[in-house]
Amino acid sequence: MGRNTRYNDSVTVITLILLSSFGLFLLLTINNALFWQQLLFVGIGIGLFFFISRIDVVIFKWFVPFGYVLGNLFLLSSYIGPAIRGAKRWIVIGGSQIQPSELVKPLMLFIFSYLITKYPPKHARAILFHVVLFVIPFFIIFRQPDLGTSLVYAAMWLAMMVMGGLPLPLVFGSLGIGIVGLPLIWRLLAEYQRSRIYTFINPLSDPKGAGYNAIQAMIAVGSGEFFGRGLGLGTQSHLRFLPEYFTDFMFATLVEELGFIGGALLLGLYGVLLWRLLYPMIHGKIHGRLPVIYTVGLFMMLLTQIVVNCGMNMGILPVTGITLPLVSYGGSSLLSIAISFGILWAIAFE
Protein backbone atom coordinates (compact mmCIF):
# COMPACT_ATOMS: atom_id res chain seq x y z
CA MET A 1 0.00 0.00 0.00
CA GLY A 2 1.11 3.60 0.02
CA ARG A 3 1.46 4.34 -3.69
CA ASN A 4 0.83 7.94 -4.71
CA THR A 5 -0.30 7.12 -8.25
CA ARG A 6 -3.23 4.86 -8.85
CA TYR A 7 -4.90 3.70 -12.01
CA ASN A 8 -8.37 5.10 -12.60
CA ASP A 9 -10.85 4.37 -15.38
CA SER A 10 -14.40 5.51 -14.68
CA VAL A 11 -15.65 4.29 -18.09
CA THR A 12 -14.66 0.71 -17.21
CA VAL A 13 -16.38 0.93 -13.82
CA ILE A 14 -19.59 2.26 -15.37
CA THR A 15 -19.52 -0.46 -18.05
CA LEU A 16 -19.03 -3.19 -15.44
CA ILE A 17 -21.99 -1.84 -13.44
CA LEU A 18 -24.20 -1.60 -16.55
CA LEU A 19 -23.41 -5.20 -17.53
CA SER A 20 -24.19 -6.39 -14.00
CA SER A 21 -27.45 -4.41 -14.13
CA PHE A 22 -28.48 -6.28 -17.28
CA GLY A 23 -28.34 -9.53 -15.36
CA LEU A 24 -30.07 -8.09 -12.31
CA PHE A 25 -33.04 -6.77 -14.31
CA LEU A 26 -33.52 -10.15 -15.98
CA LEU A 27 -33.26 -12.03 -12.68
CA LEU A 28 -35.85 -9.66 -11.18
CA THR A 29 -38.34 -10.84 -13.81
CA ILE A 30 -37.40 -14.50 -13.36
CA ASN A 31 -36.89 -15.11 -9.65
CA ASN A 32 -36.84 -12.57 -6.82
CA ALA A 33 -34.71 -14.79 -4.59
CA LEU A 34 -32.02 -15.09 -7.27
CA PHE A 35 -32.15 -11.32 -7.80
CA TRP A 36 -31.38 -10.54 -4.15
CA GLN A 37 -28.61 -13.12 -4.00
CA GLN A 38 -27.00 -11.70 -7.15
CA LEU A 39 -27.40 -8.14 -5.85
CA LEU A 40 -25.52 -9.17 -2.71
CA PHE A 41 -22.69 -10.60 -4.81
CA VAL A 42 -22.58 -7.41 -6.91
CA GLY A 43 -22.12 -5.41 -3.72
CA ILE A 44 -19.40 -7.76 -2.46
CA GLY A 45 -17.75 -7.65 -5.89
CA ILE A 46 -17.62 -3.84 -5.90
CA GLY A 47 -16.06 -3.88 -2.43
CA LEU A 48 -13.46 -6.49 -3.41
CA PHE A 49 -12.68 -4.60 -6.62
CA PHE A 50 -11.75 -1.37 -4.85
CA PHE A 51 -10.03 -3.13 -1.92
CA ILE A 52 -7.80 -5.28 -4.13
CA SER A 53 -7.00 -2.35 -6.42
CA ARG A 54 -5.25 -0.65 -3.47
CA ILE A 55 -2.93 -3.56 -2.62
CA ASP A 56 0.72 -3.02 -3.50
CA VAL A 57 1.97 -5.22 -6.33
CA VAL A 58 4.88 -6.34 -4.08
CA ILE A 59 2.39 -8.29 -1.97
CA PHE A 60 0.99 -10.03 -5.05
CA LYS A 61 4.48 -11.04 -6.17
CA TRP A 62 5.41 -12.34 -2.72
CA PHE A 63 2.24 -14.46 -2.67
CA VAL A 64 2.86 -16.17 -6.07
CA PRO A 65 4.43 -19.48 -4.88
CA PHE A 66 1.93 -19.86 -2.02
CA GLY A 67 -0.96 -18.84 -4.27
CA TYR A 68 -0.08 -21.45 -6.88
CA VAL A 69 -0.08 -24.29 -4.35
CA LEU A 70 -3.20 -23.07 -2.51
CA GLY A 71 -4.99 -22.45 -5.80
CA ASN A 72 -4.44 -26.01 -7.00
CA LEU A 73 -5.50 -27.41 -3.63
CA PHE A 74 -8.67 -25.33 -3.82
CA LEU A 75 -9.32 -26.70 -7.32
CA LEU A 76 -8.91 -30.23 -5.98
CA SER A 77 -11.48 -29.50 -3.25
CA SER A 78 -14.21 -29.63 -5.90
CA TYR A 79 -13.69 -33.41 -6.11
CA ILE A 80 -15.04 -33.81 -2.58
CA GLY A 81 -18.06 -31.64 -3.38
CA PRO A 82 -21.43 -32.87 -4.62
CA ALA A 83 -21.78 -34.35 -8.11
CA ILE A 84 -24.20 -32.22 -10.11
CA ARG A 85 -25.27 -33.61 -13.49
CA GLY A 86 -22.26 -35.92 -13.42
CA ALA A 87 -19.69 -33.15 -12.78
CA LYS A 88 -17.76 -32.25 -9.65
CA ARG A 89 -17.19 -28.52 -10.11
CA TRP A 90 -18.63 -27.08 -6.93
CA ILE A 91 -18.24 -27.14 -3.17
CA VAL A 92 -20.90 -26.11 -0.68
CA ILE A 93 -20.05 -23.48 1.93
CA GLY A 94 -22.76 -22.15 4.22
CA GLY A 95 -25.47 -23.51 1.98
CA SER A 96 -24.08 -21.73 -1.10
CA GLN A 97 -22.46 -23.42 -4.08
CA ILE A 98 -18.94 -22.14 -4.79
CA GLN A 99 -17.09 -22.94 -8.01
CA PRO A 100 -13.34 -23.11 -7.22
CA SER A 101 -12.27 -22.92 -10.89
CA GLU A 102 -13.91 -19.48 -11.18
CA LEU A 103 -12.45 -18.05 -7.97
CA VAL A 104 -8.98 -19.38 -8.76
CA LYS A 105 -9.07 -17.86 -12.27
CA PRO A 106 -7.82 -14.34 -11.30
CA LEU A 107 -5.16 -15.88 -9.07
CA MET A 108 -3.81 -18.07 -11.86
CA LEU A 109 -4.12 -15.16 -14.28
CA PHE A 110 -1.73 -13.11 -12.16
CA ILE A 111 0.60 -16.03 -11.40
CA PHE A 112 0.95 -16.97 -15.07
CA SER A 113 1.51 -13.35 -16.14
CA TYR A 114 4.08 -12.76 -13.38
CA LEU A 115 6.08 -15.93 -14.15
CA ILE A 116 5.90 -15.29 -17.92
CA THR A 117 7.29 -11.81 -17.25
CA LYS A 118 10.05 -13.14 -15.01
CA TYR A 119 10.94 -16.14 -17.19
CA PRO A 120 10.10 -15.23 -20.82
CA PRO A 121 9.11 -18.36 -22.81
CA LYS A 122 11.79 -17.92 -25.47
CA HIS A 123 13.88 -21.03 -24.75
CA ALA A 124 13.06 -24.71 -24.31
CA ARG A 125 13.68 -24.83 -20.56
CA ALA A 126 11.48 -21.80 -19.84
CA ILE A 127 8.72 -23.07 -22.16
CA LEU A 128 8.72 -26.49 -20.45
CA PHE A 129 8.56 -24.74 -17.04
CA HIS A 130 5.46 -22.78 -18.07
CA VAL A 131 3.80 -25.79 -19.70
CA VAL A 132 4.18 -27.88 -16.52
CA LEU A 133 2.79 -25.08 -14.34
CA PHE A 134 -0.19 -24.65 -16.65
CA VAL A 135 -1.01 -28.34 -17.21
CA ILE A 136 -1.58 -29.03 -13.50
CA PRO A 137 -4.57 -26.69 -12.94
CA PHE A 138 -5.80 -27.28 -16.51
CA PHE A 139 -5.93 -31.06 -16.00
CA ILE A 140 -7.67 -30.72 -12.62
CA ILE A 141 -10.41 -28.61 -14.20
CA PHE A 142 -10.67 -30.71 -17.38
CA ARG A 143 -11.21 -33.90 -15.37
CA GLN A 144 -14.03 -32.48 -13.23
CA PRO A 145 -15.13 -32.54 -16.12
CA ASP A 146 -15.39 -28.88 -17.16
CA LEU A 147 -14.40 -28.49 -20.79
CA GLY A 148 -15.67 -24.90 -21.03
CA THR A 149 -13.65 -23.47 -18.15
CA SER A 150 -10.55 -25.43 -19.12
CA LEU A 151 -10.77 -23.89 -22.61
CA VAL A 152 -10.94 -20.42 -21.04
CA TYR A 153 -7.80 -21.17 -19.00
CA ALA A 154 -6.04 -22.44 -22.14
CA ALA A 155 -7.00 -19.39 -24.21
CA MET A 156 -5.81 -16.82 -21.65
CA TRP A 157 -2.57 -18.73 -20.93
CA LEU A 158 -1.69 -19.13 -24.61
CA ALA A 159 -2.37 -15.44 -25.29
CA MET A 160 -0.07 -14.44 -22.42
CA MET A 161 2.63 -16.85 -23.58
CA VAL A 162 2.59 -15.36 -27.09
CA MET A 163 2.72 -11.83 -25.66
CA GLY A 164 5.57 -12.95 -23.39
CA GLY A 165 7.71 -14.04 -26.33
CA LEU A 166 6.67 -17.60 -27.23
CA PRO A 167 7.97 -18.16 -30.81
CA LEU A 168 5.05 -18.13 -33.27
CA PRO A 169 6.43 -21.08 -35.33
CA LEU A 170 6.20 -23.16 -32.17
CA VAL A 171 2.61 -22.02 -31.64
CA PHE A 172 1.56 -23.01 -35.17
CA GLY A 173 3.51 -26.27 -34.90
CA SER A 174 1.72 -27.11 -31.66
CA LEU A 175 -1.64 -26.36 -33.27
CA GLY A 176 -0.72 -28.74 -36.08
CA ILE A 177 0.16 -31.45 -33.57
CA GLY A 178 -3.13 -30.78 -31.80
CA ILE A 179 -5.07 -31.26 -35.03
CA VAL A 180 -3.25 -34.53 -35.71
CA GLY A 181 -3.96 -35.60 -32.13
CA LEU A 182 -7.71 -34.92 -32.33
CA PRO A 183 -8.55 -38.64 -32.15
CA LEU A 184 -6.74 -38.87 -28.80
CA ILE A 185 -8.44 -35.69 -27.56
CA TRP A 186 -11.77 -37.17 -28.61
CA ARG A 187 -11.11 -40.24 -26.46
CA LEU A 188 -10.39 -38.00 -23.45
CA LEU A 189 -13.77 -36.28 -23.69
CA ALA A 190 -16.60 -37.40 -21.44
CA GLU A 191 -19.54 -39.10 -23.13
CA TYR A 192 -21.85 -36.12 -22.61
CA GLN A 193 -19.23 -33.83 -24.19
CA ARG A 194 -19.10 -36.04 -27.28
CA SER A 195 -22.90 -35.99 -27.42
CA ARG A 196 -22.87 -32.20 -27.40
CA ILE A 197 -20.53 -32.15 -30.40
CA TYR A 198 -22.69 -34.68 -32.25
CA THR A 199 -25.83 -32.65 -31.59
CA PHE A 200 -24.07 -29.40 -32.51
CA ILE A 201 -23.61 -30.86 -35.99
CA ASN A 202 -27.22 -32.02 -36.06
CA PRO A 203 -29.36 -31.00 -33.04
CA LEU A 204 -32.43 -32.74 -34.48
CA SER A 205 -30.68 -36.12 -34.26
CA ASP A 206 -31.66 -36.25 -30.58
CA PRO A 207 -34.22 -33.47 -29.99
CA LYS A 208 -35.42 -34.79 -26.63
CA GLY A 209 -31.96 -35.74 -25.34
CA ALA A 210 -28.54 -34.25 -26.05
CA GLY A 211 -29.90 -31.80 -28.62
CA TYR A 212 -32.66 -30.44 -26.36
CA ASN A 213 -30.67 -27.57 -24.84
CA ALA A 214 -29.40 -26.25 -28.17
CA ILE A 215 -32.84 -26.46 -29.80
CA GLN A 216 -34.61 -24.63 -26.95
CA ALA A 217 -31.92 -21.92 -26.88
CA MET A 218 -32.29 -21.30 -30.64
CA ILE A 219 -36.09 -21.16 -30.28
CA ALA A 220 -35.71 -18.56 -27.50
CA VAL A 221 -33.30 -16.43 -29.52
CA GLY A 222 -35.44 -16.65 -32.65
CA SER A 223 -38.72 -15.88 -30.90
CA GLY A 224 -37.31 -12.62 -29.52
CA GLU A 225 -37.26 -11.17 -33.05
CA PHE A 226 -36.30 -7.47 -33.20
CA PHE A 227 -37.82 -5.91 -30.05
CA GLY A 228 -38.35 -9.00 -27.90
CA ARG A 229 -41.41 -10.28 -26.06
CA GLY A 230 -40.87 -7.86 -23.17
CA LEU A 231 -39.36 -8.17 -19.70
CA GLY A 232 -40.92 -11.07 -17.86
CA LEU A 233 -42.79 -12.33 -20.92
CA GLY A 234 -40.31 -14.87 -22.26
CA THR A 235 -42.12 -18.20 -22.62
CA GLN A 236 -39.00 -20.36 -23.02
CA SER A 237 -37.56 -19.26 -19.67
CA HIS A 238 -40.72 -18.68 -17.63
CA LEU A 239 -42.33 -21.94 -18.71
CA ARG A 240 -39.01 -23.71 -18.07
CA PHE A 241 -38.56 -25.06 -21.60
CA LEU A 242 -35.10 -23.47 -21.67
CA PRO A 243 -32.71 -25.29 -19.28
CA GLU A 244 -30.21 -23.30 -17.17
CA TYR A 245 -32.07 -20.18 -18.29
CA PHE A 246 -30.44 -17.96 -15.64
CA THR A 247 -26.86 -19.27 -16.01
CA ASP A 248 -25.49 -20.91 -19.18
CA PHE A 249 -28.45 -19.80 -21.34
CA MET A 250 -28.91 -16.30 -19.94
CA PHE A 251 -28.15 -14.79 -23.36
CA ALA A 252 -31.07 -16.71 -24.90
CA THR A 253 -33.31 -15.52 -22.06
CA LEU A 254 -32.20 -11.94 -22.64
CA VAL A 255 -32.72 -12.00 -26.41
CA GLU A 256 -36.15 -13.62 -26.08
CA GLU A 257 -37.31 -10.83 -23.76
CA LEU A 258 -35.40 -7.85 -25.22
CA GLY A 259 -34.95 -9.01 -28.81
CA PHE A 260 -32.18 -8.19 -31.27
CA ILE A 261 -31.99 -4.67 -29.82
CA GLY A 262 -31.27 -5.98 -26.31
CA GLY A 263 -28.72 -8.52 -27.54
CA ALA A 264 -26.94 -5.90 -29.67
CA LEU A 265 -26.84 -3.46 -26.74
CA LEU A 266 -25.35 -6.14 -24.50
CA LEU A 267 -22.70 -7.06 -27.06
CA GLY A 268 -21.98 -3.35 -27.54
CA LEU A 269 -21.30 -2.99 -23.82
CA TYR A 270 -18.97 -5.99 -23.98
CA GLY A 271 -17.22 -4.31 -26.89
CA VAL A 272 -16.71 -1.17 -24.81
CA LEU A 273 -15.35 -3.22 -21.91
CA LEU A 274 -12.89 -5.12 -24.10
CA TRP A 275 -11.77 -1.92 -25.83
CA ARG A 276 -11.21 -0.19 -22.48
CA LEU A 277 -8.94 -3.08 -21.54
CA LEU A 278 -6.77 -2.59 -24.63
CA TYR A 279 -6.93 1.22 -24.82
CA PRO A 280 -4.56 2.02 -21.90
CA MET A 281 -2.09 -0.61 -23.14
CA ILE A 282 -2.12 0.71 -26.71
CA HIS A 283 -1.73 4.34 -25.61
CA GLY A 284 0.96 3.64 -23.01
CA LYS A 285 -1.14 4.51 -19.97
CA ILE A 286 0.00 1.35 -18.19
CA HIS A 287 3.68 0.59 -17.86
CA GLY A 288 5.77 -2.56 -17.60
CA ARG A 289 5.59 -6.03 -19.11
CA LEU A 290 3.63 -7.52 -16.21
CA PRO A 291 0.49 -5.35 -16.55
CA VAL A 292 0.59 -5.66 -20.35
CA ILE A 293 0.77 -9.47 -20.26
CA TYR A 294 -1.89 -9.57 -17.52
CA THR A 295 -4.16 -7.30 -19.59
CA VAL A 296 -3.84 -9.57 -22.62
CA GLY A 297 -4.77 -12.60 -20.47
CA LEU A 298 -7.79 -10.86 -18.96
CA PHE A 299 -8.90 -9.68 -22.40
CA MET A 300 -8.70 -13.21 -23.82
CA MET A 301 -10.43 -14.68 -20.76
CA LEU A 302 -13.46 -12.41 -21.20
CA LEU A 303 -13.50 -12.64 -25.00
CA THR A 304 -13.49 -16.46 -24.90
CA GLN A 305 -16.36 -16.58 -22.40
CA ILE A 306 -18.45 -14.08 -24.38
CA VAL A 307 -17.89 -15.74 -27.76
CA VAL A 308 -18.44 -19.30 -26.53
CA ASN A 309 -21.52 -18.48 -24.43
CA CYS A 310 -23.24 -16.38 -27.09
CA GLY A 311 -22.20 -18.82 -29.80
CA MET A 312 -23.70 -21.84 -28.06
CA ASN A 313 -26.90 -19.88 -27.31
CA MET A 314 -27.29 -19.11 -31.03
CA GLY A 315 -26.41 -22.64 -32.13
CA ILE A 316 -23.15 -21.76 -33.89
CA LEU A 317 -20.91 -23.42 -31.27
CA PRO A 318 -21.29 -26.65 -29.24
CA VAL A 319 -22.97 -26.34 -25.84
CA THR A 320 -20.47 -25.99 -22.98
CA GLY A 321 -20.84 -24.94 -19.38
CA ILE A 322 -19.66 -21.32 -19.66
CA THR A 323 -21.57 -18.45 -18.08
CA LEU A 324 -22.09 -15.03 -19.64
CA PRO A 325 -19.68 -12.66 -17.79
CA LEU A 326 -21.40 -10.38 -15.23
CA VAL A 327 -24.86 -11.19 -16.63
CA SER A 328 -25.45 -14.86 -15.79
CA TYR A 329 -26.48 -15.69 -12.26
CA GLY A 330 -23.56 -16.90 -10.17
CA GLY A 331 -21.52 -15.34 -7.40
CA SER A 332 -18.30 -17.21 -8.19
CA SER A 333 -18.12 -15.88 -11.75
CA LEU A 334 -19.03 -12.34 -10.75
CA LEU A 335 -16.49 -12.20 -7.92
CA SER A 336 -13.83 -13.69 -10.21
CA ILE A 337 -14.24 -10.84 -12.69
CA ALA A 338 -14.32 -8.19 -9.94
CA ILE A 339 -11.08 -9.55 -8.45
CA SER A 340 -9.47 -9.74 -11.89
CA PHE A 341 -10.12 -6.06 -12.59
CA GLY A 342 -9.03 -5.14 -9.07
CA ILE A 343 -5.68 -6.84 -9.66
CA LEU A 344 -5.34 -5.03 -13.00
CA TRP A 345 -5.77 -1.66 -11.33
CA ALA A 346 -3.32 -2.66 -8.59
CA ILE A 347 -0.53 -3.57 -11.00
CA ALA A 348 -1.15 -0.97 -13.74
CA PHE A 349 1.80 1.16 -12.59
CA GLU A 350 3.95 -1.78 -11.51
C-alpha positions in Angstrom: 0.0 0.0 0.0 1.1 3.6 0.0 1.5 4.3 -3.7 0.8 7.9 -4.7 -0.3 7.1 -8.2 -3.2 4.9 -8.9 -4.9 3.7 -12.0 -8.4 5.1 -12.6 -10.8 4.4 -15.4 -14.4 5.5 -14.7 -15.7 4.3 -18.1 -14.7 0.7 -17.2 -16.4 0.9 -13.8 -19.6 2.3 -15.4 -19.5 -0.5 -18.0 -19.0 -3.2 -15.4 -22.0 -1.8 -13.4 -24.2 -1.6 -16.6 -23.4 -5.2 -17.5 -24.2 -6.4 -14.0 -27.5 -4.4 -14.1 -28.5 -6.3 -17.3 -28.3 -9.5 -15.4 -30.1 -8.1 -12.3 -33.0 -6.8 -14.3 -33.5 -10.2 -16.0 -33.3 -12.0 -12.7 -35.9 -9.7 -11.2 -38.3 -10.8 -13.8 -37.4 -14.5 -13.4 -36.9 -15.1 -9.7 -36.8 -12.6 -6.8 -34.7 -14.8 -4.6 -32.0 -15.1 -7.3 -32.1 -11.3 -7.8 -31.4 -10.5 -4.1 -28.6 -13.1 -4.0 -27.0 -11.7 -7.2 -27.4 -8.1 -5.9 -25.5 -9.2 -2.7 -22.7 -10.6 -4.8 -22.6 -7.4 -6.9 -22.1 -5.4 -3.7 -19.4 -7.8 -2.5 -17.7 -7.7 -5.9 -17.6 -3.8 -5.9 -16.1 -3.9 -2.4 -13.5 -6.5 -3.4 -12.7 -4.6 -6.6 -11.8 -1.4 -4.9 -10.0 -3.1 -1.9 -7.8 -5.3 -4.1 -7.0 -2.4 -6.4 -5.2 -0.6 -3.5 -2.9 -3.6 -2.6 0.7 -3.0 -3.5 2.0 -5.2 -6.3 4.9 -6.3 -4.1 2.4 -8.3 -2.0 1.0 -10.0 -5.0 4.5 -11.0 -6.2 5.4 -12.3 -2.7 2.2 -14.5 -2.7 2.9 -16.2 -6.1 4.4 -19.5 -4.9 1.9 -19.9 -2.0 -1.0 -18.8 -4.3 -0.1 -21.4 -6.9 -0.1 -24.3 -4.3 -3.2 -23.1 -2.5 -5.0 -22.4 -5.8 -4.4 -26.0 -7.0 -5.5 -27.4 -3.6 -8.7 -25.3 -3.8 -9.3 -26.7 -7.3 -8.9 -30.2 -6.0 -11.5 -29.5 -3.3 -14.2 -29.6 -5.9 -13.7 -33.4 -6.1 -15.0 -33.8 -2.6 -18.1 -31.6 -3.4 -21.4 -32.9 -4.6 -21.8 -34.3 -8.1 -24.2 -32.2 -10.1 -25.3 -33.6 -13.5 -22.3 -35.9 -13.4 -19.7 -33.2 -12.8 -17.8 -32.3 -9.6 -17.2 -28.5 -10.1 -18.6 -27.1 -6.9 -18.2 -27.1 -3.2 -20.9 -26.1 -0.7 -20.1 -23.5 1.9 -22.8 -22.2 4.2 -25.5 -23.5 2.0 -24.1 -21.7 -1.1 -22.5 -23.4 -4.1 -18.9 -22.1 -4.8 -17.1 -22.9 -8.0 -13.3 -23.1 -7.2 -12.3 -22.9 -10.9 -13.9 -19.5 -11.2 -12.5 -18.0 -8.0 -9.0 -19.4 -8.8 -9.1 -17.9 -12.3 -7.8 -14.3 -11.3 -5.2 -15.9 -9.1 -3.8 -18.1 -11.9 -4.1 -15.2 -14.3 -1.7 -13.1 -12.2 0.6 -16.0 -11.4 1.0 -17.0 -15.1 1.5 -13.4 -16.1 4.1 -12.8 -13.4 6.1 -15.9 -14.2 5.9 -15.3 -17.9 7.3 -11.8 -17.3 10.0 -13.1 -15.0 10.9 -16.1 -17.2 10.1 -15.2 -20.8 9.1 -18.4 -22.8 11.8 -17.9 -25.5 13.9 -21.0 -24.8 13.1 -24.7 -24.3 13.7 -24.8 -20.6 11.5 -21.8 -19.8 8.7 -23.1 -22.2 8.7 -26.5 -20.4 8.6 -24.7 -17.0 5.5 -22.8 -18.1 3.8 -25.8 -19.7 4.2 -27.9 -16.5 2.8 -25.1 -14.3 -0.2 -24.7 -16.7 -1.0 -28.3 -17.2 -1.6 -29.0 -13.5 -4.6 -26.7 -12.9 -5.8 -27.3 -16.5 -5.9 -31.1 -16.0 -7.7 -30.7 -12.6 -10.4 -28.6 -14.2 -10.7 -30.7 -17.4 -11.2 -33.9 -15.4 -14.0 -32.5 -13.2 -15.1 -32.5 -16.1 -15.4 -28.9 -17.2 -14.4 -28.5 -20.8 -15.7 -24.9 -21.0 -13.6 -23.5 -18.2 -10.6 -25.4 -19.1 -10.8 -23.9 -22.6 -10.9 -20.4 -21.0 -7.8 -21.2 -19.0 -6.0 -22.4 -22.1 -7.0 -19.4 -24.2 -5.8 -16.8 -21.6 -2.6 -18.7 -20.9 -1.7 -19.1 -24.6 -2.4 -15.4 -25.3 -0.1 -14.4 -22.4 2.6 -16.9 -23.6 2.6 -15.4 -27.1 2.7 -11.8 -25.7 5.6 -13.0 -23.4 7.7 -14.0 -26.3 6.7 -17.6 -27.2 8.0 -18.2 -30.8 5.1 -18.1 -33.3 6.4 -21.1 -35.3 6.2 -23.2 -32.2 2.6 -22.0 -31.6 1.6 -23.0 -35.2 3.5 -26.3 -34.9 1.7 -27.1 -31.7 -1.6 -26.4 -33.3 -0.7 -28.7 -36.1 0.2 -31.5 -33.6 -3.1 -30.8 -31.8 -5.1 -31.3 -35.0 -3.2 -34.5 -35.7 -4.0 -35.6 -32.1 -7.7 -34.9 -32.3 -8.6 -38.6 -32.2 -6.7 -38.9 -28.8 -8.4 -35.7 -27.6 -11.8 -37.2 -28.6 -11.1 -40.2 -26.5 -10.4 -38.0 -23.4 -13.8 -36.3 -23.7 -16.6 -37.4 -21.4 -19.5 -39.1 -23.1 -21.9 -36.1 -22.6 -19.2 -33.8 -24.2 -19.1 -36.0 -27.3 -22.9 -36.0 -27.4 -22.9 -32.2 -27.4 -20.5 -32.1 -30.4 -22.7 -34.7 -32.2 -25.8 -32.7 -31.6 -24.1 -29.4 -32.5 -23.6 -30.9 -36.0 -27.2 -32.0 -36.1 -29.4 -31.0 -33.0 -32.4 -32.7 -34.5 -30.7 -36.1 -34.3 -31.7 -36.2 -30.6 -34.2 -33.5 -30.0 -35.4 -34.8 -26.6 -32.0 -35.7 -25.3 -28.5 -34.3 -26.0 -29.9 -31.8 -28.6 -32.7 -30.4 -26.4 -30.7 -27.6 -24.8 -29.4 -26.2 -28.2 -32.8 -26.5 -29.8 -34.6 -24.6 -27.0 -31.9 -21.9 -26.9 -32.3 -21.3 -30.6 -36.1 -21.2 -30.3 -35.7 -18.6 -27.5 -33.3 -16.4 -29.5 -35.4 -16.6 -32.7 -38.7 -15.9 -30.9 -37.3 -12.6 -29.5 -37.3 -11.2 -33.1 -36.3 -7.5 -33.2 -37.8 -5.9 -30.1 -38.4 -9.0 -27.9 -41.4 -10.3 -26.1 -40.9 -7.9 -23.2 -39.4 -8.2 -19.7 -40.9 -11.1 -17.9 -42.8 -12.3 -20.9 -40.3 -14.9 -22.3 -42.1 -18.2 -22.6 -39.0 -20.4 -23.0 -37.6 -19.3 -19.7 -40.7 -18.7 -17.6 -42.3 -21.9 -18.7 -39.0 -23.7 -18.1 -38.6 -25.1 -21.6 -35.1 -23.5 -21.7 -32.7 -25.3 -19.3 -30.2 -23.3 -17.2 -32.1 -20.2 -18.3 -30.4 -18.0 -15.6 -26.9 -19.3 -16.0 -25.5 -20.9 -19.2 -28.4 -19.8 -21.3 -28.9 -16.3 -19.9 -28.2 -14.8 -23.4 -31.1 -16.7 -24.9 -33.3 -15.5 -22.1 -32.2 -11.9 -22.6 -32.7 -12.0 -26.4 -36.1 -13.6 -26.1 -37.3 -10.8 -23.8 -35.4 -7.9 -25.2 -34.9 -9.0 -28.8 -32.2 -8.2 -31.3 -32.0 -4.7 -29.8 -31.3 -6.0 -26.3 -28.7 -8.5 -27.5 -26.9 -5.9 -29.7 -26.8 -3.5 -26.7 -25.3 -6.1 -24.5 -22.7 -7.1 -27.1 -22.0 -3.4 -27.5 -21.3 -3.0 -23.8 -19.0 -6.0 -24.0 -17.2 -4.3 -26.9 -16.7 -1.2 -24.8 -15.3 -3.2 -21.9 -12.9 -5.1 -24.1 -11.8 -1.9 -25.8 -11.2 -0.2 -22.5 -8.9 -3.1 -21.5 -6.8 -2.6 -24.6 -6.9 1.2 -24.8 -4.6 2.0 -21.9 -2.1 -0.6 -23.1 -2.1 0.7 -26.7 -1.7 4.3 -25.6 1.0 3.6 -23.0 -1.1 4.5 -20.0 0.0 1.4 -18.2 3.7 0.6 -17.9 5.8 -2.6 -17.6 5.6 -6.0 -19.1 3.6 -7.5 -16.2 0.5 -5.4 -16.5 0.6 -5.7 -20.3 0.8 -9.5 -20.3 -1.9 -9.6 -17.5 -4.2 -7.3 -19.6 -3.8 -9.6 -22.6 -4.8 -12.6 -20.5 -7.8 -10.9 -19.0 -8.9 -9.7 -22.4 -8.7 -13.2 -23.8 -10.4 -14.7 -20.8 -13.5 -12.4 -21.2 -13.5 -12.6 -25.0 -13.5 -16.5 -24.9 -16.4 -16.6 -22.4 -18.4 -14.1 -24.4 -17.9 -15.7 -27.8 -18.4 -19.3 -26.5 -21.5 -18.5 -24.4 -23.2 -16.4 -27.1 -22.2 -18.8 -29.8 -23.7 -21.8 -28.1 -26.9 -19.9 -27.3 -27.3 -19.1 -31.0 -26.4 -22.6 -32.1 -23.2 -21.8 -33.9 -20.9 -23.4 -31.3 -21.3 -26.6 -29.2 -23.0 -26.3 -25.8 -20.5 -26.0 -23.0 -20.8 -24.9 -19.4 -19.7 -21.3 -19.7 -21.6 -18.5 -18.1 -22.1 -15.0 -19.6 -19.7 -12.7 -17.8 -21.4 -10.4 -15.2 -24.9 -11.2 -16.6 -25.5 -14.9 -15.8 -26.5 -15.7 -12.3 -23.6 -16.9 -10.2 -21.5 -15.3 -7.4 -18.3 -17.2 -8.2 -18.1 -15.9 -11.8 -19.0 -12.3 -10.8 -16.5 -12.2 -7.9 -13.8 -13.7 -10.2 -14.2 -10.8 -12.7 -14.3 -8.2 -9.9 -11.1 -9.6 -8.5 -9.5 -9.7 -11.9 -10.1 -6.1 -12.6 -9.0 -5.1 -9.1 -5.7 -6.8 -9.7 -5.3 -5.0 -13.0 -5.8 -1.7 -11.3 -3.3 -2.7 -8.6 -0.5 -3.6 -11.0 -1.1 -1.0 -13.7 1.8 1.2 -12.6 4.0 -1.8 -11.5 
